[in-house]
Amino acid sequence: MPLLDAQAVQGGYGGMNILNGVDMTIDANEIGVIVGPNGAGKSTMLKAIFGLLHVTQGTILFHDQPIHNLATNRLVELGMGFVPQEHNVFPSLTVKENLEMGAFLKASNTRRMLQNIYEFFPPLYEKRHQPAGELSGGQRQMVAMGRALMAEPKLLLLDEPTAGLSPKYMQEIFDRVKQINATGVGILMVEQNARQALGIADKGFVLAAGQNRFTDTGQALLADPDVARSFLGG
């Protein structure tokens, strides 16, 4: 049974479809990566999965339970976490306070999960009393991911986690994604750094015009000349 099974998903904004029948399946032990050109529907698909976009047709199952159009707080209760690309930290709160905000559904686990997050992201322990707004972009991304993990999700959705980061922090975020996945958390992320992301992906989904153009393992997509020519710059 897949962890996430989305079939023929349609939806959009203002009566206009952005998604035109997208299929995605992720198992519990997998990293899935969504790539494609601007306007392909990549972030829109994540929002549809996390209840931030109304799904007009198709189905989305999580642990074999229909979840399309459920409220986001209900999805968090069921075991799903989401890290948006922008505005993903509370800048005036300290790192520790940001992380604690993620444990509102499991307050009794706060101390244990804080320790886990500091082990995943050692720089956050050193800066735990510093306002998140004073951190570098890479460190803020660690805070946002850490806060989502505080609720102990089974599936973590990441919307362009390396956008705007230096090569050093980009590689660090990818390393942390692999580390998180190794603990049994499924990952589905949208990425603009397509080659690097597909390099760590168990499954890759190439979208164009709101539809699946290619779906395969990350390595197979990297080796596909059509994918390389059309979506990876040759």
C-alpha positions in Angstrom: 0.0 0.0 0.0 1.6 3.3 -1.0 2.0 6.1 1.5 0.6 8.6 -0.9 -1.4 7.7 -4.0 -2.7 10.6 -6.2 -4.5 9.8 -9.4 -5.9 12.0 -12.2 -5.8 15.1 -10.0 -7.3 18.3 -11.4 -7.6 21.7 -9.8 -6.6 25.3 -10.1 -7.5 28.9 -9.4 -10.5 31.0 -10.4 -12.1 28.2 -12.3 -9.0 27.6 -14.4 -7.2 24.3 -14.1 -3.5 24.2 -13.4 -3.4 20.5 -12.8 -4.8 18.5 -15.7 -4.8 14.9 -14.4 -1.6 14.4 -12.4 -0.6 11.0 -11.0 1.9 10.5 -8.2 2.6 7.5 -5.9 5.1 7.6 -3.0 6.0 4.7 -0.7 6.9 5.2 2.9 10.6 4.7 2.4 10.9 6.9 -0.8 12.1 10.3 -1.8 9.9 11.7 -4.6 11.0 14.8 -6.6 8.8 16.9 -8.8 10.6 18.9 -11.5 9.5 20.8 -14.7 9.4 24.3 -16.2 7.9 27.3 -14.5 4.1 27.1 -14.6 4.1 23.3 -14.9 2.0 22.9 -11.7 4.7 21.6 -9.4 4.0 23.7 -6.3 0.3 23.6 -7.2 0.4 19.8 -6.8 1.9 20.1 -3.4 -0.8 22.5 -2.3 -3.5 20.2 -3.7 -2.1 17.4 -1.6 -1.9 19.5 1.5 -5.4 20.9 1.2 -4.4 24.4 0.1 -6.0 24.0 -3.3 -9.4 22.7 -4.1 -9.3 19.4 -6.1 -12.1 19.3 -8.6 -11.5 15.8 -10.0 -9.3 12.8 -9.1 -8.4 11.2 -5.9 -5.6 11.6 -3.3 -5.1 8.7 -0.8 -2.9 8.9 2.3 -2.4 5.6 4.0 -5.3 4.4 1.8 -7.6 7.1 3.2 -9.1 9.7 0.9 -7.7 13.1 1.9 -8.4 15.5 -1.0 -9.9 18.7 0.2 -9.4 17.9 3.9 -8.5 20.8 6.1 -4.7 21.2 6.6 -4.9 20.8 10.4 -6.6 17.4 9.8 -3.8 16.4 7.5 -1.2 17.3 10.1 -3.1 15.1 12.6 -3.0 12.2 10.1 0.8 12.5 9.7 1.6 15.0 6.9 4.0 18.0 7.1 4.4 20.8 4.7 7.2 23.4 4.3 6.3 26.2 1.9 8.9 28.0 -0.1 8.4 31.4 1.4 7.3 32.9 4.7 8.2 29.6 6.4 9.5 30.9 9.7 8.3 33.3 12.4 11.1 35.9 12.2 10.5 37.5 15.5 10.5 34.2 17.4 13.6 32.4 18.5 14.7 29.2 16.8 13.5 27.2 19.8 10.2 29.0 19.8 9.7 28.3 16.1 10.4 24.6 16.6 8.0 24.4 19.6 5.2 25.9 17.4 5.4 22.7 15.3 4.6 20.5 18.3 1.2 22.0 19.1 -0.5 18.6 18.4 2.0 16.6 20.4 3.1 18.9 23.2 4.1 16.0 25.4 6.8 15.1 22.9 8.4 18.6 22.7 11.6 18.0 24.6 12.4 14.7 22.9 11.6 16.1 19.4 13.7 19.2 20.1 16.7 16.9 20.8 16.0 15.0 17.6 15.9 18.2 15.6 19.1 19.5 17.0 20.7 16.2 16.1 19.4 16.6 12.5 20.4 20.2 12.3 23.4 20.9 14.7 23.6 24.7 13.7 20.1 25.2 15.2 21.2 24.2 18.7 23.9 26.8 18.7 21.4 29.5 17.6 18.4 28.2 19.5 17.9 31.5 21.4 18.4 33.7 18.4 15.5 35.2 16.4 14.9 33.2 13.3 14.8 36.4 11.2 18.5 36.9 11.9 19.6 33.6 10.4 20.9 32.9 7.0 18.6 31.5 4.3 20.0 28.0 4.7 19.5 28.1 8.5 16.0 29.5 8.2 15.2 26.5 5.9 16.5 24.2 8.5 14.2 25.8 11.1 11.2 25.4 8.7 12.0 21.8 8.1 12.6 21.2 11.8 9.3 22.7 12.8 7.4 20.5 10.4 9.3 17.4 11.8 8.3 18.3 15.4 4.8 16.8 14.7 6.5 13.5 13.6 5.0 13.3 10.1 5.0 10.2 8.0 5.2 12.3 4.8 7.0 15.6 4.5 6.2 17.9 1.6 8.9 20.4 0.7 8.4 23.3 -1.8 11.7 24.2 -3.3 13.8 23.8 -0.1 17.0 24.9 -1.8 15.7 28.0 -3.6 18.1 30.9 -3.2 20.6 29.0 -1.2 24.4 28.8 -1.7 25.8 25.6 -3.1 27.1 24.7 0.3 23.7 25.0 2.0 22.0 23.4 -1.0 24.1 20.3 -0.6 23.5 20.4 3.2 19.7 20.5 2.7 19.9 17.5 0.3 22.0 15.6 2.8 19.4 16.3 5.5 16.6 15.2 3.3 18.3 11.9 2.8 18.9 11.6 6.5 15.3 12.4 7.4 14.1 9.8 4.8 16.4 7.2 6.4 14.4 7.4 9.6 11.2 6.3 7.7 9.7 9.6 6.7 8.5 9.7 3.1 9.6 12.9 1.2 7.9 14.6 -1.7 9.6 17.8 -2.8 9.5 20.3 -5.6 12.9 21.4 -6.8 14.4 23.8 -9.3 17.8 22.3 -9.0 16.6 19.3 -11.0 19.8 17.4 -11.6 20.9 17.4 -8.0 17.4 16.5 -6.7 16.9 13.7 -9.1 20.2 12.4 -8.0 18.8 11.6 -4.6 15.3 10.6 -5.8 13.8 7.2 -5.7 11.0 8.5 -7.9 10.9 11.5 -10.2 7.9 13.2 -11.7 8.5 15.6 -14.7 5.5 17.9 -15.1 4.6 20.1 -18.0 1.3 22.0 -18.5 -0.2 20.3 -15.4 0.4 16.8 -16.7 2.9 14.0 -16.2 5.4 14.1 -19.0 7.8 11.5 -17.5 7.7 9.3 -14.4 10.5 7.0 -13.5 13.3 6.5 -11.0 15.6 9.5 -10.5 18.5 7.8 -12.1 16.5 6.7 -15.1 15.2 10.3 -15.7 18.8 11.6 -15.5 19.9 9.1 -18.1 16.9 9.8 -20.4 18.1 12.0 -23.3 14.6 13.4 -23.9 14.4 14.5 -20.3 17.9 16.0 -20.4 17.2 17.9 -23.6 13.8 19.2 -22.7 14.1 19.8 -19.0 17.7 19.6 -17.7 19.5 21.9 -20.1 20.9 19.3 -22.5 
